[in-house]
Amino acid sequence: MKPLRRAALHHQGLTKAAPFGSGNQATLKAIEHLGYVQIDTLSVVERAHHHILWTRIPNYKPAYLEQLINKRQVFEYWSHAAAILPMRDYRFALPRMIAVKRGESKWFASVNKKEEQLVLDRIRMDGPLRARDFESAKKQPGSWWNWKPAKKALEKLFFQGDLMIAGRDGMQKVYDLRERVLPEHVDTREPTLQEFAEHLIDSSLRAHGFITQKQIVHQRKGVDLRAMVNMLLKSRVHDGDLTLFKIDESTKVYGKPDLFERRWTTPARAVHILSPFDNAVIHRHRIKSLFNFDYTIECYTPQHKRRYGYFCLPILYGEDLVGRVDCKADRATRRLEVLSLHLESLAHDTEMFHSTFAVALQHFARFNGCEETSHSQRRTVVQ
């Protein structure tokens, strides 16, 4: 498994100190390479989209991402979840947009054309608006403007591509007309089924180094799409561009023919405290198979069923996922609270790990705007 681990970490930008460089342009390179960066509204520690980028970019600042959004070099839409996507890939968001416009989403079935038009007309007249801007007239007798129908209409118009996110006020979306946000040079041709499938395959290979059919179509609906992905994978194997490797009885992966022959960089014995939504760990089956690490974020798990804590973060040490740490940034006191630390698979180098982890934790605290760390009594080590 070591060649696969090293290939995966290399393609995820987790084997070097600055794989994409530094600063604003490194942020764009990272998003373009990874294909997306997931957005999350939880703020127990710094939000996921910033955390993921900070892990790969030295001295990353949230302002770097905000600048890319303002320059229209990235945009907000849906990948397998809410995400920041490269503007160059805009046309590959069109299949989902068109499907929503055709009425294929049950979530938006209650929104009618009149409600959509009212929202569009107001934004066209008043400029970019937040959902809360539609609350102002809700107490007026007979007024349609109240949060629930307006919010639903805003989201439908966003998902079908008539509106885009022009920016955020805190974590509140600011909606505007597509023609006022989308740069003129962006390709808006709907991709064919084959073009879309090729995009998914190429994006997954670029970001992960090797792939499975299940990973490529994760959260993508459609029998036709799955059939096209399978056909293209078989075609690339036939042409010699890809090889199908049998890892064990239950795992087969597609990768470049030299996947096991290349000398992948051995990751330094550095510690990365990862976001629960990091691209490297988002596919649970993949990391369980690759790292023998069974990871699920527990903030959505009832408290009495949690094993590791509300917001436990995976710990990558070198090329191993060795445990998880449950943290909370107390911004009022500027203290990062370490609520629990659970370690596993740490068969050697224990002293070195703890000293390296302590340094990584200090860096993570500063990234979260904290000046010091504190440790709860609930500290567990699992060997």
C-alpha positions as CSV (number, residue, x, y, z in Angstrom):
1,M,0.0,0.0,0.0
2,K,2.9,2.4,0.5
3,P,3.2,3.3,-3.2
4,L,-0.5,4.0,-3.3
5,R,-0.4,6.1,-0.1
6,R,2.5,8.1,-1.4
7,A,0.9,8.6,-4.8
8,A,-2.3,9.8,-3.2
9,L,-0.6,12.2,-0.8
10,H,1.6,13.5,-3.6
11,H,-1.4,14.3,-5.8
12,Q,-3.2,15.9,-2.8
13,G,-0.3,18.3,-2.2
14,L,0.6,16.8,1.2
15,T,4.2,15.6,0.7
16,K,5.9,18.9,0.3
17,A,6.0,22.1,2.3
18,A,4.7,24.4,-0.5
19,P,3.5,22.2,-3.4
20,F,1.6,25.1,-5.1
21,G,3.9,28.0,-4.1
22,S,2.6,30.7,-1.8
23,G,0.2,33.6,-1.8
24,N,-2.8,34.4,-4.0
25,Q,-1.7,32.5,-7.1
26,A,-0.9,29.4,-5.1
27,T,-4.5,29.5,-3.8
28,L,-5.8,29.5,-7.3
29,K,-3.4,26.7,-8.3
30,A,-4.5,24.6,-5.4
31,I,-8.2,24.9,-6.2
32,E,-7.6,24.2,-9.9
33,H,-5.5,21.2,-9.0
34,L,-7.9,19.8,-6.4
35,G,-10.9,20.6,-8.5
36,Y,-12.9,22.0,-5.7
37,V,-12.6,23.1,-2.0
38,Q,-15.6,22.3,0.1
39,I,-17.4,25.1,2.0
40,D,-18.7,24.5,5.5
41,T,-20.5,26.9,7.7
42,L,-19.4,25.3,11.0
43,S,-16.9,27.5,12.8
44,V,-15.7,25.3,15.7
45,V,-12.3,25.9,14.2
46,E,-11.5,27.9,11.0
47,R,-14.0,27.0,8.3
48,A,-13.2,24.1,6.0
49,H,-12.5,26.0,2.8
50,H,-9.8,28.1,4.5
51,H,-8.5,25.1,6.5
52,I,-8.0,22.9,3.4
53,L,-6.1,25.7,1.6
54,W,-4.0,26.5,4.7
55,T,-2.9,22.9,5.0
56,R,-1.2,23.2,1.5
57,I,-0.2,26.9,1.3
58,P,2.4,28.4,3.7
59,N,1.1,31.6,5.4
60,Y,-2.3,31.2,3.8
61,K,-4.8,34.0,4.6
62,P,-8.5,34.0,4.0
63,A,-8.0,37.2,2.0
64,Y,-6.3,35.2,-0.7
65,L,-9.6,33.3,-1.4
66,E,-11.7,36.5,-1.2
67,Q,-9.4,38.1,-3.8
68,L,-10.0,35.2,-6.2
69,I,-13.7,35.4,-5.7
70,N,-13.7,39.2,-6.3
71,K,-11.5,38.7,-9.4
72,R,-14.0,36.1,-10.7
73,Q,-11.3,33.4,-10.9
74,V,-13.3,31.0,-8.8
75,F,-17.0,30.6,-8.2
76,E,-19.3,29.0,-5.7
77,Y,-21.5,26.2,-6.7
78,W,-22.1,22.5,-5.9
79,S,-19.6,19.7,-6.3
80,H,-20.6,16.7,-4.1
81,A,-21.4,19.5,-1.6
82,A,-21.3,23.3,-1.5
83,A,-17.8,24.2,-2.9
84,I,-15.5,26.8,-4.3
85,L,-14.7,25.8,-7.9
86,P,-12.3,27.1,-10.6
87,M,-14.0,29.5,-13.0
88,R,-12.3,27.6,-15.9
89,D,-14.6,24.6,-15.0
90,Y,-17.8,26.6,-15.1
91,R,-19.3,24.7,-18.0
92,F,-19.1,21.4,-16.1
93,A,-21.5,22.8,-13.6
94,L,-24.1,23.3,-16.3
95,P,-25.5,19.7,-16.3
96,R,-26.7,20.1,-12.7
97,M,-28.0,23.7,-13.4
98,I,-30.0,22.5,-16.4
99,A,-31.4,19.5,-14.5
100,V,-32.7,21.8,-11.8
101,K,-34.2,24.1,-14.4
102,R,-36.0,21.2,-15.9
103,G,-37.6,20.5,-12.6
104,E,-35.6,17.4,-11.6
105,S,-35.0,18.5,-8.1
106,K,-37.9,17.7,-5.7
107,W,-36.5,20.2,-3.2
108,F,-37.5,23.1,-5.3
109,A,-40.9,21.8,-6.5
110,S,-42.8,24.3,-4.4
111,V,-41.2,27.3,-6.1
112,N,-43.3,28.7,-8.9
113,K,-42.3,30.9,-11.9
114,K,-43.9,34.0,-10.4
115,E,-41.8,33.8,-7.2
116,E,-38.7,33.3,-9.3
117,Q,-39.5,36.4,-11.4
118,L,-40.2,38.5,-8.4
119,V,-36.8,37.7,-7.0
120,L,-35.0,38.3,-10.3
121,D,-36.7,41.6,-10.8
122,R,-35.8,42.9,-7.4
123,I,-32.1,41.9,-7.7
124,R,-32.0,43.4,-11.2
125,M,-33.4,46.7,-9.8
126,D,-31.7,46.8,-6.4
127,G,-28.4,45.0,-7.1
128,P,-26.8,42.1,-5.1
129,L,-28.9,41.0,-2.2
130,R,-28.8,38.5,0.7
131,A,-31.7,36.3,1.8
132,R,-32.2,38.6,4.9
133,D,-32.7,41.6,2.6
134,F,-36.0,40.0,1.6
135,E,-37.2,40.1,5.3
136,S,-37.7,43.9,5.4
137,A,-41.2,44.0,4.2
138,K,-42.6,40.8,5.6
139,K,-44.7,42.5,8.2
140,Q,-46.6,44.6,5.7
141,P,-50.1,43.2,5.1
142,G,-50.4,41.3,1.8
143,S,-46.7,41.4,1.1
144,W,-45.1,38.3,-0.5
145,W,-41.7,39.2,0.8
146,N,-40.8,36.9,3.7
147,W,-37.8,34.8,4.2
148,K,-39.0,31.3,3.5
149,P,-40.4,31.7,-0.1
150,A,-37.8,34.2,-1.0
151,K,-35.0,32.0,0.3
152,K,-36.3,29.0,-1.6
153,A,-36.6,31.0,-4.8
154,L,-33.1,32.4,-4.3
155,E,-31.6,29.0,-3.9
156,K,-33.5,27.6,-6.9
157,L,-32.3,30.4,-9.1
158,F,-28.8,29.9,-7.8
159,F,-28.9,26.1,-8.4
160,Q,-30.3,26.6,-11.9
161,G,-27.7,29.2,-12.8
162,D,-29.8,32.3,-13.2
163,L,-28.1,33.8,-10.0
164,M,-24.5,33.4,-8.8
165,I,-22.9,34.1,-5.5
166,A,-21.2,37.5,-5.9
167,G,-19.5,37.2,-2.5
168,R,-20.4,36.6,1.1
169,D,-21.2,38.9,4.0
170,G,-19.7,36.8,6.8
171,M,-21.2,33.4,5.8
172,Q,-24.3,34.9,4.3
173,K,-24.5,34.5,0.5
174,V,-24.8,37.6,-1.6
175,Y,-26.8,36.8,-4.8
176,D,-26.5,38.6,-8.1
177,L,-27.6,38.1,-11.7
178,R,-25.3,35.6,-13.6
179,E,-24.6,38.2,-16.3
180,R,-23.2,40.6,-13.7
181,V,-20.9,38.0,-12.1
182,L,-19.8,35.6,-14.9
183,P,-16.8,36.9,-16.9
184,E,-17.5,37.2,-20.6
185,H,-14.7,34.9,-21.7
186,V,-16.0,31.9,-19.8
187,D,-17.2,29.0,-21.9
188,T,-20.9,28.4,-21.4
189,R,-21.4,25.5,-23.8
190,E,-23.2,22.6,-22.2
191,P,-20.7,19.6,-22.2
192,T,-21.8,16.5,-23.9
193,L,-22.1,13.4,-21.8
194,Q,-18.7,12.2,-22.9
195,E,-17.1,15.6,-22.2
196,F,-18.6,15.6,-18.8
197,A,-17.5,12.1,-18.0
198,E,-13.9,12.8,-19.3
199,H,-13.8,15.9,-17.0
200,L,-14.8,13.8,-14.0
201,I,-12.2,11.2,-14.8
202,D,-9.4,13.6,-15.5
203,S,-10.2,15.8,-12.4
204,S,-10.1,12.7,-10.1
205,L,-6.9,11.4,-11.6
206,R,-5.2,14.8,-11.2
207,A,-6.3,15.2,-7.6
208,H,-5.9,11.7,-6.4
209,G,-3.4,9.8,-8.6
210,F,-5.6,6.8,-9.0
211,I,-9.3,6.3,-9.0
212,T,-12.3,3.9,-8.8
213,Q,-15.5,4.2,-10.7
214,K,-17.4,4.7,-7.5
215,Q,-15.2,7.7,-6.5
216,I,-15.6,9.3,-9.9
217,V,-19.4,9.4,-9.8
218,H,-19.6,10.1,-6.1
219,Q,-22.9,12.0,-5.5
220,R,-23.5,12.1,-9.3
221,K,-26.9,10.7,-10.5
222,G,-27.6,9.1,-13.8
223,V,-27.3,5.6,-15.2
224,D,-26.1,7.1,-18.5
225,L,-23.2,8.9,-16.8
226,R,-22.1,5.8,-15.0
227,A,-22.2,3.8,-18.2
228,M,-20.2,6.5,-20.0
229,V,-17.5,6.6,-17.3
230,N,-17.2,2.8,-17.4
231,M,-16.9,2.9,-21.2
232,L,-14.2,5.6,-21.1
233,L,-12.2,3.8,-18.4
234,K,-12.2,0.6,-20.4
235,S,-11.3,2.5,-23.5
236,R,-8.3,4.1,-21.8
237,V,-7.1,0.8,-20.5
238,H,-7.4,-0.7,-24.0
239,D,-5.4,2.2,-25.4
240,G,-2.7,1.9,-22.7
241,D,-3.3,5.3,-21.1
242,L,-4.6,3.7,-17.9
243,T,-4.1,0.3,-16.2
244,L,-6.6,-1.5,-14.0
245,F,-4.7,-2.7,-10.8
246,K,-6.1,-5.3,-8.5
247,I,-5.1,-4.3,-5.0
248,D,-7.0,-7.1,-3.2
249,E,-10.1,-9.2,-3.6
250,S,-12.4,-6.2,-3.1
251,T,-10.4,-3.3,-4.5
252,K,-9.5,-2.4,-8.1
253,V,-8.1,1.0,-9.1
254,Y,-7.3,2.8,-12.3
255,G,-4.0,4.6,-12.6
256,K,-1.2,5.4,-15.0
257,P,0.8,2.4,-16.1
258,D,3.8,3.5,-14.0
259,L,1.8,4.0,-10.8
260,F,3.7,1.3,-8.9
261,E,7.0,2.0,-10.7
262,R,7.5,5.7,-10.0
263,R,9.6,6.7,-7.0
264,W,7.0,8.7,-5.1
265,T,8.4,11.2,-2.6
266,T,8.5,9.8,0.9
267,P,6.6,12.4,2.9
268,A,8.6,14.1,5.7
269,R,7.7,13.2,9.2
270,A,5.5,16.3,9.4
271,V,2.1,16.5,11.1
272,H,-0.9,17.8,9.2
273,I,-4.1,18.5,11.2
274,L,-6.7,18.1,8.5
275,S,-10.1,19.4,8.1
276,P,-12.9,16.8,8.3
277,F,-13.9,18.0,4.8
278,D,-10.4,17.8,3.4
279,N,-10.3,16.4,-0.2
280,A,-7.8,13.8,1.0
281,V,-10.2,12.2,3.5
282,I,-13.7,13.0,2.1
283,H,-14.1,9.5,0.6
284,R,-14.5,7.3,3.7
285,H,-14.1,3.9,1.8
286,R,-11.0,5.1,0.1
287,I,-9.1,6.2,3.2
288,K,-10.2,3.1,5.1
289,S,-8.8,0.9,2.3
290,L,-5.7,3.0,1.8
291,F,-4.8,4.0,5.4
292,N,-6.7,1.5,7.4
293,F,-8.3,4.5,9.0
294,D,-12.1,4.5,9.6
295,Y,-13.1,8.2,9.8
296,T,-16.4,9.9,10.2
297,I,-17.0,13.4,11.5
298,E,-19.2,13.2,14.6
299,C,-20.9,16.6,14.7
300,Y,-23.9,15.0,13.1
301,T,-23.9,12.0,15.5
302,P,-26.0,12.1,18.7
303,Q,-23.8,13.0,21.6
304,H,-24.2,9.7,23.4
305,K,-22.9,7.8,20.3
306,R,-19.8,9.9,19.7
307,R,-16.5,8.1,20.2
308,Y,-14.0,10.9,19.5
309,G,-15.8,14.2,19.9
310,Y,-18.0,16.7,18.1
311,F,-15.4,18.1,15.6
312,C,-12.5,15.6,15.6
313,L,-9.8,16.4,13.0
314,P,-7.8,13.6,11.3
315,I,-4.0,13.7,12.0
316,L,-1.7,12.9,9.2
317,Y,1.9,12.0,10.3
318,G,4.2,11.4,7.4
319,E,2.3,8.9,5.2
320,D,0.1,7.6,8.0
321,L,-3.3,8.7,9.4
322,V,-2.5,8.1,13.1
323,G,-5.4,9.6,15.0
324,R,-7.8,12.4,15.5
325,V,-7.9,15.5,17.7
326,D,-11.1,17.2,18.9
327,C,-10.5,21.0,19.0
328,K,-12.4,24.1,19.6
329,A,-11.2,27.7,19.0
330,D,-12.3,30.0,21.8
331,R,-11.9,33.3,20.0
332,A,-13.0,35.4,23.0
333,T,-10.0,34.2,25.0
334,R,-7.8,33.5,22.0
335,R,-7.3,29.9,23.2
336,L,-7.4,26.7,21.2
337,E,-8.9,24.1,23.4
338,V,-7.8,20.5,22.8
339,L,-10.7,18.5,24.1
340,S,-9.4,15.1,23.3
341,L,-6.6,13.4,21.5
342,H,-7.0,9.8,20.2
343,L,-4.1,8.0,18.6
344,E,-3.9,4.8,16.8
345,S,-1.4,3.1,14.4
346,L,1.5,4.9,16.1
347,A,3.8,1.9,16.3
348,H,7.0,3.8,16.4
349,D,8.6,7.2,16.6
350,T,6.2,8.1,19.5
351,E,8.5,10.7,21.1
352,M,9.2,12.4,17.7
353,F,5.5,12.4,16.9
354,H,4.5,14.2,20.1
355,S,7.1,16.9,19.7
356,T,6.2,17.4,16.0
357,F,2.5,17.4,16.9
358,A,3.1,20.1,19.6
359,V,4.6,22.4,17.0
360,A,1.8,21.7,14.4
361,L,-0.7,22.4,17.1
362,Q,0.8,25.8,17.8
363,H,0.7,26.6,14.1
364,F,-2.9,25.5,13.9
365,A,-3.7,27.7,16.9
366,R,-2.3,30.8,15.2
367,F,-4.2,30.0,12.1
368,N,-7.3,30.0,14.2
369,G,-6.5,33.4,15.7
370,C,-5.5,31.9,19.0
371,E,-2.4,32.7,21.0
372,E,-2.2,29.5,23.2
373,T,-3.5,26.0,23.5
374,S,-5.2,24.4,26.5
375,H,-5.7,20.6,27.1
376,S,-8.7,19.1,28.6
377,Q,-8.5,16.2,31.1
378,R,-10.2,14.0,28.5
379,R,-7.1,12.9,26.8
380,T,-7.1,9.3,25.4
381,V,-4.4,7.4,23.7
382,V,-5.4,4.3,21.8
383,Q,-2.5,2.0,20.8
